[in-house]
Amino acid sequence: MNNYFIKTTRTFSSLRRYAWIFTLTVAFGGLWYPRLGLLVFGVIFALTAMSLFKGRYWCGNYCAHGSLFDQVLLPFSRNGQLPGLLKSKLVRATVFAWFMYNLTSKFIRVSSLWGQWMFWDRLGFVFVASYLMVTVAGGLLGLLVTPRTWCQFCPMGTMQLGMYRLGKFLGWTRKYDRMISIEDTDKCHKCAKCARVCPMQLTPYTEFSQNNQFEHDACIRCLTCVENCPAKILTLSTAVEAEQIREASEDKGYEHRRKFSAIITRITEPASDIREYTLSYNSDTGISPLPGQFILVKIQDQPEIFRAYSISGIGPGNELRVAIKRVPGGYGTGIIFGTFVLDMEVELEGPMGHELLVDDGVDGLLLVAGGIGITPFIPILQELRAKGRRATLVYGANTENDLAFHETLLSLSAEGSGISYLPVLAKPQDEYYGHRGFVTDVIRDLDVTASHVYMCGPQGMVTAVTSLLREKGVPSERIFAESA
């Protein structure tokens, strides 16, 4: 099975990307020019002062060793599970005590040279030796375990925690402390992506407080979870900013979310590497999914993890369907394709989502799908046809074998239905006579100036189509999208 923890970009600024050069300069250059170690005084002062107001923000945004671990070591690291012992208070206290004793004893020995030319060289070398030790020890742990292993018990990190608590006591953190904040916990997919990419192996999605903030002291505010959140509902915000975001958030499409269970009653394969699961649930659940919404499917208990999938069919009765594409090496689809079988009970949450809820009061509908992004449009088109409404569907895939629900779409777009179905293939066989290329190649030739556009597919497709639509004069308020 694929590793639970994901290797992803952790450096989002030039400073974080190249700060590791400072580490190597001091640790190795200091062997020839020891006074380079005196630069560490500035680092200690800066991180100590910052921690009084912003916790371990320095660790995630300025630390040169952190840059080394995240930028240089991550590609080569095993990136495995941190042993619980290494995250314990006992280890943190022991390392801190040893480090301070070692540093203090060296300071005492160097102090005997006060007033001599050698004093500054020897003092600088104290820090050079420390930097070299952290670079070697932290580097080895980073390769063998996970890049930020050293950060779990780093003496400077421990000192920052102490200063942070002092800052809280003095009230200095209230205005300046920025924490990972969530727009609305009801919009969380519980996919654990924030936990799987976290350098410190924390679990934000399970620990948001009542004010929608992740208040874990070990959080280094590195923004990795914010950048990787599929729902794009995380920010780094102060308590005041988080409250403003929460109040401005709309709950449309999420107000009826609830937990319920269902039985898998049918499994089909509408295209290569795609399975559609029919789920039958009890009538007393009270759920009423709408075309264009999605549900969460539980794939694991410890830690609790769900996957979000668009609803590919609704009814008859208390049934809904989800179509899932196997992702090579995918953590979630590996579990689902390997363990989900007929008559199995699964836990669900939902229904959720509003971006693809088609407004009854609009005409000129353009639906754009890419790959597995076709799934929410099946129930949407079924409802549109039942109501006698007109729509054009542009569906992009690589090959004919990748066109999921092709026969269903042909039936929905039969003559007189008001539905126009335009499949387009990026890698068609020679005998294919339909549209070739990408969805943008087809949309470019359509009159969409008065259209309301709904999209679902890869982010690259959504971005490209949005850009084209804006060029063709479609205002942003008539463009709705959800990534598949």
N, C-alpha and C positions, 0 to 999 in steps of 0.2 A: 504494500500500500504506500501511497505517496506520503512523504514526510508531512507531519502536521504543521510544522513551522515553514513559512514561505520566505524565500530570498527575494527581496524587492529593494528598490531604491530607497535609501534612508537619508540621502544628502540632498537638500533642496536649495542650497545657496553655494556660492563660490567659496565662502569662508569654511563651511562644513566640508566641502569637497576636497579642499587642499590644506586644511589646518594640520594634517598629519605630517606635513613637511617640517613644521615647528618641532614636533616630537622627535623626529629623526635627527634634526639639526642639533638639538640639545643633548639627546641621548648618545649620539655617536660623534658629532662635531665637538661636543664638550670634552671628549677624551683627549683632544689636542689643544682645545682652548677652553679650559674649565670655567672661565668667567661667563660663558654662555648660560651656565646654570643660574646665574643671578637673575635672569629674566623670569624665572619661576616665581620670584617674590611677587611680581606684578600679577601673575596668574592666580596665586593664592589669595591675594588681596581682592582681586576682581570677583572670583567665584564666591568668596566669603561674603562680600558686600551684597552681591546679587541674591544670594540664597536667603538673606533676611527678608526680601520682598517677593521672590519668585521661586522659592524652592530649588529643585535641581534643574532649573532651566539651563544653566551653564553646561551641564553634562550633555544635554541633547542638542545644543546649538553652537557652543563655542569650544568645547573640550577638544584639544588636539589629539589626545589618545582615543577619544570617542570617534573622531574623524578617521583615525587609523583603523579602528575596529570595523567601522561601518563602510568605509570606502575601499580599503585595501584588503582586509581579511575576509569580508563576507563572501565573496565569490569562491573562496577556497575552503571555507569553514564547513564542518559537518552540520552546523546549525541544528543541533539536536536539543533534546529536553534538558533543562537545567536540573541537576540534582537538588532536592529540597534542602539538603544540608548547606549548600553554598548560598542559599538565600536566607539562612537563619540568623537571628540576632546574635547567637553565640559566635558564629564565624565572623560576623561583622565586628563585634566587640573585640574579639581576639586579635584580628588583623590590625584593627585601629590601635590597640594597646601596644602591640609589637612594633608597629610602624612609628608611633610617637616615641617609644622608648629608644628605638634605634636612631631616630633623627635627633632626639635630645642629647643622647650620649655623644654623637658626632659633633653637635654644636659645642658641647662642653670642651671637647678635645681641641676643636678649631679655635675656640675663644682664647686659648693660651698664646695664640699667634697675633693677637690684636696689636695693631701698631706696626706690624711688619708687612713687607711687600707681599709675602706669601699668603697673608690672611685671606685676601679676596679670591685668590685661586683656590685655596682649600675650601672656603665657604661655598664657592660656586660648584666645586666638585661634589660636595654633599648632595646637591640637587641633581647634578648630572648622574650620579650613581643611582639615585632614587628613580629618575626618569628611565634610565637604562633597565633597571630591575622591572619596573612596571611594563616597559615595552616588551621585554623578553617573556616575563611570566604571563602578562596579559595576552601577548601574542600567541603563546603556546596554548593557553586555555581557550582562546578564541578560535583556534583552528580545530582543537580536539573536542570542544563542547559546543559553544555558540559564541559569536563575536563579542558580545557584551558580558561575558562571564565575570571578568574582573570588576565590572561596574557594580555587581551585586554587593561586593564588600570593599570597594575602593575607600581608603581612608578619607580622601577628599570628599567623596560622596557622603560618607558618614558624618563628616564635619558639617556639610551642607544641610543634612537632615536636622542636626542639632540647632544650627542657626535659623533654619526655617521655622522650627517650633518656637524659638525665641521671637522671631518676627511675628508669628501668629499671636503669641502672648501679648506682645506690645501693640498689636493691631496694625502693623505695618503692611501686612499682606492683603488686607481687604481691598485696597484700591488697585494694586499693581499685579497681584498674583493671577496669572492666566492658567486655567486648567482646561483639559479636554472636556468639551461640553456637547451635549446632544440636543438637537432641535426639539425632538419629541420622542420619548421612549416608545410610543405606539408605532412609530415609523421604523424602528429598528428591525432588521431582518433576522437578527440573532444568528448570523452566518459565521460569527467568530473571526471574521477577516481581521478585525482590529487586534484580536489576541494573537492570531497566527503571524502577523507581521511585526508585533511589538518587540523591539530590541531587548526590553527588560522582561519579556514573557509575562506581562500582566493581562488581565481580562476585563477591559473597560466595559464591554457590553453587558456584563453581569453585575456591575458595581456602581452604576450611576445613582447619585443621591437624589433626594426629593427636589433639589433645585437643578437637576439635570446636569450635574457636573461629576467628573471622575476625580475624587478627592484622595487618591492613593498617593502617599508621600514619596513612593519610589518612582513615580512617573517623571520622566525627564523632558516632557513637553517637546518631543522631537518632530511631531506632526506626521509621523509615518502612518498612524492610524487614520488621521484626517485625510491624507492623500489617497489612501487605499480603500476607504469606506465605499462600498458599492452604492449605497443609498444617498451618499453625499449629504449627510445630516450631522456631521461632526465639525466642530470649530475649536480653536484655542481662544478662550474668552474669559474675561473677568466675570465675577458673580453678577454684576449689574448687566453686562452685555449678554450673558446667558439668559437672564430673566427677560430681557427685551426680545431676544430671539424666540424664546418660548412663547411669549405673548403674541408675537407676530405670526407664529406658525398656524397654518390652517389644518384642520383634521379631516377635511373632505376625503372620502375614500378609505379612511381608517377608523371612523367612528363606530363601526360594527365589528371590529376585530375581536375575535374570541378564540379560545382553545376548544378543539373538538377532535374526535377520533373517527376513523373510517376504515372500511375493509377493502382491500384490493380485490375487485371482482373480475377484472379483465386486464390483460396485457397484450398490446398489439405493437407492430413495428411499421409505422407509416413511411419510414425512409431509412437509409443506412445509418446505423449507429444512433437511431432515435427509438425510444420506447414510449408508448402512451399508456398511462395507468388510469383505469377507471376506478374511482373511489366512491363507495356507497357509505353514506353517513346516516345517523339516526335523525328522524324528522323533528325531534324535540330540541335539536341544537339551536334552532332559530336562525340559522344563517341563510342569507339570500345573496349569493354571489352575482355580480353583474358582468356582462361581457366586457373584456378589457382589464379585469382585475387579476390579481395573482394571490397565491396562498403560500404559506410556509410549510415545508415538509420536514419533520424531525428525522435526522439521520443518526444521531448519537446522543447518549445520555450524559456521559462524563468526559469532558464538559458538555453541557447541553448545546447542541448545534442544529440549526435548521438550514434549509436551502429554499430560496424563493423561486417559484415556477409559475409562469403564466397559466391561467386556466384555458385549456384548449377545447373544452366542451362543458355544457351545463345541461343536466337532465338526461333522460326523463326521470321524474321523481327526485329523490334525494341522492342525486349522483353529480359528480363533476369529474373532469378528466384533466390530466396534466401530461404534456409531452416533454420528455427529457432527452437531451442529446449527450451521449457519452463524450467526456473530455479526456483525451489520452493523459494518463497520470493524474487525473482529477481526484481530489480527496472525496468530494461529495458524490459524484457520479460513480466512483469506484465502489462506494458503500451501497448505493442504490442498485446498481446493476448486479452487484454480487450477492445481495441479501434480500431484496424486495421480491416476494413471490406471491402467487395467488393465495387468497384467504388470509393474508397477513394483516394484522391491525397496525395502522400507522397513526401517529399523532400529528395534528395539523393546527395551524393558526391562520386566521383570516376571516373573511376576504379583505384584501388590502389594495390600495392603489387608486389613483384618479386620473393619471395622465392620459390614459387611453379610453376613458369614458366618453363616448361620442355624444355630443350635445344634440338633443332631438330637434333643436330649433335652427340648425345650420344645413346648408346645401353645399354642393360642390366638394364632396369628400374625396381626398386622396389618401390612400393607405399605402405605406411603404414598409416592406419587410425584408430582412436579410437573414438567411440561414434559419436557425431555430426561432428567430423573432417572428415567424409566421403564426406561432401558436395562438396568441391572443386574438388574432384577426379572424379565426375560424368562427367562434361564437359571435363576434361583432358582425361579420358578413351574414351569418344566419339570421341575426336579428334585423339587420338592414333589409334583407330580402323579404322577410316576413312583413315588414312595415311598408314595403314598396318604395324604399328609398334607393337612390342611385349612388354609386361609388366606383372608383377606379383603384384597383390593387396592383402595385408594382412589386414583384417578388424576386429578389436576387438570390442566386445560389451558385455554387461552383459547377456542378454537373447535373444531368437529368436525375441521377440517383439521389441527389441531395434535395430535390424538390419534395418536401414533406407535404402530405395531404393534397397532392397534385390532382388526383381524381375527384376528391371532394370539392376542390376549388373550381375544376372544370364544370362540375354539376351546378355549383352555386352561380356560375357565370353563364349558364345556358341562355340561349337567345330569349330575349324578352324579360330577363330577370332584373335588368337595370344595373347589374354588376359587370364591370369590365376587368378581366384578369390578364395581366401582362407579365409573364415570367421572363426573366433575363438571366443568361448563364455566362459566367466568367470564363469557364473552361469547357465549352461544349464539344461534342464529337462532331466530325465532319458532316454527318448527315442531319444535324440539327438545323432547322430552318426558322427558328424563332429569333427573338432578340438576343444579341450577343453583347457582352461587356458588363457594365455595372448599372445599378439602378439609376444613377445620375445620367447615363447615356439615354435612357428612356424618358426620364422626367424632363430633360432638356428640350425635348420635342413636344411636350404637353403644354396646354394652356392652363396654368395653375394660378393665375393672378387673383381669382376669386375663391380659391380653394381653402378649405380647412384641412390641414395635413396632420396625420397621426403616424408615427414611426416607431418601429421596434426592431432592433438588430444590433450588430457590433457598434461600439462607440465611433469607430472610424467612419462607418457608413452614415451614422446620425450626423456627425460633424460635416461630412462632405455634402450631404443632402441639404442640411440647414444652410450652408454657405450658398449653394445653388439657388435655393428658394428665395433667400434674401436678394440675390442678384436679379431674380425674376420678379421682384416686387412684392413678395408675400411677407406681410408684417409678422414680427415675432409672436404677437398675441394669437396668431392663427396656426402656430406650429407647436405640436405636442410630441414629446418623445420619451421613450423608455428604453434603456439599454438591455439587450438580451444577454 
